[in-house]
Amino acid sequence: MTRVLIGTVTALSALAAAGCVDTPSEVDYGRSVSQMIQAQTYDPKASANPPEQAPATGDGARLENALDNYRKDVAKGADIKREAEFTVGDK
């Protein structure tokens, strides 16, 4: 009886320890995420030397599209009363 109990405990311990081992895909996951972030970064050197101010120009159609999409995602988009106004430089 004690041999069966010792064998069962040993087998369960081995199974529990095997569940903690990293699989090859888990080990490689961090490297693949890092590579994807690096590939999607437009200018990797920009984070080291960020500009002091935001860009002075922008594509109006792109900005309008971004604002429209933002308003669609807001829970109460109908409550927006005032249109956004973007100015560049002195007005």
PyRosetta script that sets phi, psi and omega in degrees:
from pyrosetta import init, pose_from_sequence

init()
pose = pose_from_sequence("MTRVLIGTVTALSALAAAGCVDTPSEVDYGRSVSQMIQAQTYDPKASANPPEQAPATGDGARLENALDNYRKDVAKGADIKREAEFTVGDK")
pose.set_psi(1, -41.2)
pose.set_omega(1, -179.4)
pose.set_phi(2, -68.7)
pose.set_psi(2, -32.4)
pose.set_omega(2, 178.0)
pose.set_phi(3, -66.0)
pose.set_psi(3, -38.8)
pose.set_omega(3, 178.6)
pose.set_phi(4, -66.2)
pose.set_psi(4, -41.8)
pose.set_omega(4, 179.4)
pose.set_phi(5, -65.2)
pose.set_psi(5, -44.1)
pose.set_omega(5, 178.5)
pose.set_phi(6, -64.3)
pose.set_psi(6, -42.2)
pose.set_omega(6, 178.5)
pose.set_phi(7, -63.5)
pose.set_psi(7, -40.8)
pose.set_omega(7, 179.6)
pose.set_phi(8, -66.5)
pose.set_psi(8, -44.9)
pose.set_omega(8, 179.0)
pose.set_phi(9, -62.9)
pose.set_psi(9, -41.6)
pose.set_omega(9, 179.3)
pose.set_phi(10, -64.2)
pose.set_psi(10, -43.5)
pose.set_omega(10, -179.6)
pose.set_phi(11, -65.6)
pose.set_psi(11, -43.1)
pose.set_omega(11, 178.8)
pose.set_phi(12, -66.1)
pose.set_psi(12, -37.4)
pose.set_omega(12, 177.4)
pose.set_phi(13, -65.1)
pose.set_psi(13, -40.7)
pose.set_omega(13, 178.4)
pose.set_phi(14, -64.8)
pose.set_psi(14, -40.8)
pose.set_omega(14, 178.0)
pose.set_phi(15, -66.4)
pose.set_psi(15, -39.6)
pose.set_omega(15, 179.0)
pose.set_phi(16, -65.9)
pose.set_psi(16, -41.1)
pose.set_omega(16, 179.3)
pose.set_phi(17, -68.2)
pose.set_psi(17, -35.5)
pose.set_omega(17, 179.5)
pose.set_phi(18, -68.0)
pose.set_psi(18, -27.7)
pose.set_omega(18, 178.7)
pose.set_phi(19, -71.2)
pose.set_psi(19, -17.5)
pose.set_omega(19, -179.2)
pose.set_phi(20, -91.0)
pose.set_psi(20, -5.1)
pose.set_omega(20, -177.5)
pose.set_phi(21, -78.5)
pose.set_psi(21, 137.7)
pose.set_omega(21, 177.0)
pose.set_phi(22, -72.0)
pose.set_psi(22, 137.0)
pose.set_omega(22, 174.9)
pose.set_phi(23, -84.2)
pose.set_psi(23, 160.1)
pose.set_omega(23, -179.9)
pose.set_phi(24, -57.6)
pose.set_psi(24, -34.6)
pose.set_omega(24, -180.0)
pose.set_phi(25, -70.5)
pose.set_psi(25, -33.9)
pose.set_omega(25, 178.0)
pose.set_phi(26, -70.0)
pose.set_psi(26, -36.5)
pose.set_omega(26, 179.4)
pose.set_phi(27, -66.4)
pose.set_psi(27, -38.9)
pose.set_omega(27, -177.0)
pose.set_phi(28, -83.0)
pose.set_psi(28, -12.0)
pose.set_omega(28, -174.9)
pose.set_phi(29, -61.2)
pose.set_psi(29, -44.8)
pose.set_omega(29, -179.4)
pose.set_phi(30, -60.6)
pose.set_psi(30, -39.2)
pose.set_omega(30, 179.8)
pose.set_phi(31, -68.3)
pose.set_psi(31, -38.2)
pose.set_omega(31, -179.1)
pose.set_phi(32, -70.1)
pose.set_psi(32, -38.1)
pose.set_omega(32, 177.4)
pose.set_phi(33, -66.1)
pose.set_psi(33, -42.8)
pose.set_omega(33, 178.8)
pose.set_phi(34, -61.3)
pose.set_psi(34, -41.5)
pose.set_omega(34, 179.0)
pose.set_phi(35, -66.4)
pose.set_psi(35, -38.2)
pose.set_omega(35, 179.5)
pose.set_phi(36, -66.6)
pose.set_psi(36, -43.1)
pose.set_omega(36, 178.5)
pose.set_phi(37, -62.7)
pose.set_psi(37, -41.8)
pose.set_omega(37, 179.4)
pose.set_phi(38, -64.4)
pose.set_psi(38, -38.9)
pose.set_omega(38, -179.5)
pose.set_phi(39, -70.5)
pose.set_psi(39, -28.9)
pose.set_omega(39, -177.9)
pose.set_phi(40, -89.7)
pose.set_psi(40, -5.4)
pose.set_omega(40, 179.9)
pose.set_phi(41, -81.2)
pose.set_psi(41, 123.2)
pose.set_omega(41, -176.1)
pose.set_phi(42, -66.6)
pose.set_psi(42, -49.1)
pose.set_omega(42, -179.3)
pose.set_phi(43, -135.4)
pose.set_psi(43, 97.2)
pose.set_omega(43, -176.0)
pose.set_phi(44, -61.3)
pose.set_psi(44, -27.1)
pose.set_omega(44, -177.7)
pose.set_phi(45, -81.3)
pose.set_psi(45, -12.9)
pose.set_omega(45, -177.0)
pose.set_phi(46, -66.5)
pose.set_psi(46, -32.6)
pose.set_omega(46, -179.4)
pose.set_phi(47, -69.1)
pose.set_psi(47, -26.1)
pose.set_omega(47, 178.4)
pose.set_phi(48, -77.8)
pose.set_psi(48, -32.4)
pose.set_omega(48, -179.4)
pose.set_phi(49, -130.4)
pose.set_psi(49, 72.9)
pose.set_omega(49, -177.6)
pose.set_phi(50, -70.1)
pose.set_psi(50, 149.1)
pose.set_omega(50, 177.5)
pose.set_phi(51, -67.9)
pose.set_psi(51, 154.4)
pose.set_omega(51, -178.4)
pose.set_phi(52, -71.7)
pose.set_psi(52, -33.1)
pose.set_omega(52, -178.9)
pose.set_phi(53, -127.3)
pose.set_psi(53, 161.0)
pose.set_omega(53, 177.2)
pose.set_phi(54, -67.9)
pose.set_psi(54, 159.6)
pose.set_omega(54, 178.1)
pose.set_phi(55, -58.2)
pose.set_psi(55, 143.5)
pose.set_omega(55, -177.2)
pose.set_phi(56, -81.0)
pose.set_psi(56, -15.5)
pose.set_omega(56, -178.6)
pose.set_phi(57, -125.3)
pose.set_psi(57, 162.1)
pose.set_omega(57, 176.9)
pose.set_phi(58, -159.4)
pose.set_psi(58, 158.9)
pose.set_omega(58, 178.0)
pose.set_phi(59, -79.0)
pose.set_psi(59, 114.4)
pose.set_omega(59, -175.6)
pose.set_phi(60, -58.8)
pose.set_psi(60, -42.1)
pose.set_omega(60, -179.4)
pose.set_phi(61, -65.0)
pose.set_psi(61, -39.5)
pose.set_omega(61, 179.7)
pose.set_phi(62, -66.9)
pose.set_psi(62, -42.8)
pose.set_omega(62, 179.6)
pose.set_phi(63, -65.2)
pose.set_psi(63, -40.3)
pose.set_omega(63, 178.1)
pose.set_phi(64, -63.9)
pose.set_psi(64, -41.7)
pose.set_omega(64, 178.4)
pose.set_phi(65, -63.0)
pose.set_psi(65, -41.9)
pose.set_omega(65, 179.1)
pose.set_phi(66, -64.1)
pose.set_psi(66, -41.3)
pose.set_omega(66, 179.4)
pose.set_phi(67, -66.8)
pose.set_psi(67, -41.5)
pose.set_omega(67, 177.5)
pose.set_phi(68, -62.2)
pose.set_psi(68, -44.0)
pose.set_omega(68, 178.5)
pose.set_phi(69, -65.1)
pose.set_psi(69, -37.2)
pose.set_omega(69, 177.8)
pose.set_phi(70, -62.9)
pose.set_psi(70, -43.6)
pose.set_omega(70, -178.4)
pose.set_phi(71, -68.6)
pose.set_psi(71, -30.3)
pose.set_omega(71, 176.9)
pose.set_phi(72, -67.0)
pose.set_psi(72, -34.3)
pose.set_omega(72, -176.8)
pose.set_phi(73, -81.8)
pose.set_psi(73, -14.7)
pose.set_omega(73, 178.8)
pose.set_phi(74, -71.1)
pose.set_psi(74, 139.3)
pose.set_omega(74, -175.7)
pose.set_phi(75, -59.2)
pose.set_psi(75, -41.3)
pose.set_omega(75, -179.1)
pose.set_phi(76, -118.9)
pose.set_psi(76, 68.3)
pose.set_omega(76, -177.9)
pose.set_phi(77, -63.9)
pose.set_psi(77, -24.0)
pose.set_omega(77, -178.6)
pose.set_phi(78, -73.4)
pose.set_psi(78, -16.9)
pose.set_omega(78, -178.6)
pose.set_phi(79, -80.0)
pose.set_psi(79, -3.7)
pose.set_omega(79, 179.6)
pose.set_phi(80, -76.5)
pose.set_psi(80, 114.9)
pose.set_omega(80, -174.1)
pose.set_phi(81, -97.8)
pose.set_psi(81, -38.1)
pose.set_omega(81, -172.4)
pose.set_phi(82, -106.3)
pose.set_psi(82, 135.3)
pose.set_omega(82, 176.4)
pose.set_phi(83, -72.7)
pose.set_psi(83, 149.2)
pose.set_omega(83, 177.7)
pose.set_phi(84, -74.6)
pose.set_psi(84, 143.0)
pose.set_omega(84, 179.6)
pose.set_phi(85, -124.3)
pose.set_psi(85, 123.7)
pose.set_omega(85, 179.5)
pose.set_phi(86, -110.3)
pose.set_psi(86, 128.2)
pose.set_omega(86, 177.2)
pose.set_phi(87, -125.2)
pose.set_psi(87, 148.7)
pose.set_omega(87, 177.9)
pose.set_phi(88, -124.0)
pose.set_psi(88, 124.9)
pose.set_omega(88, 179.6)
pose.set_phi(89, 76.5)
pose.set_psi(89, -159.6)
pose.set_omega(89, 179.8)
pose.set_phi(90, -81.4)
pose.set_psi(90, 140.9)
pose.set_omega(90, 179.8)
pose.set_phi(91, -125.7)
pose.dump_pdb("model.pdb")
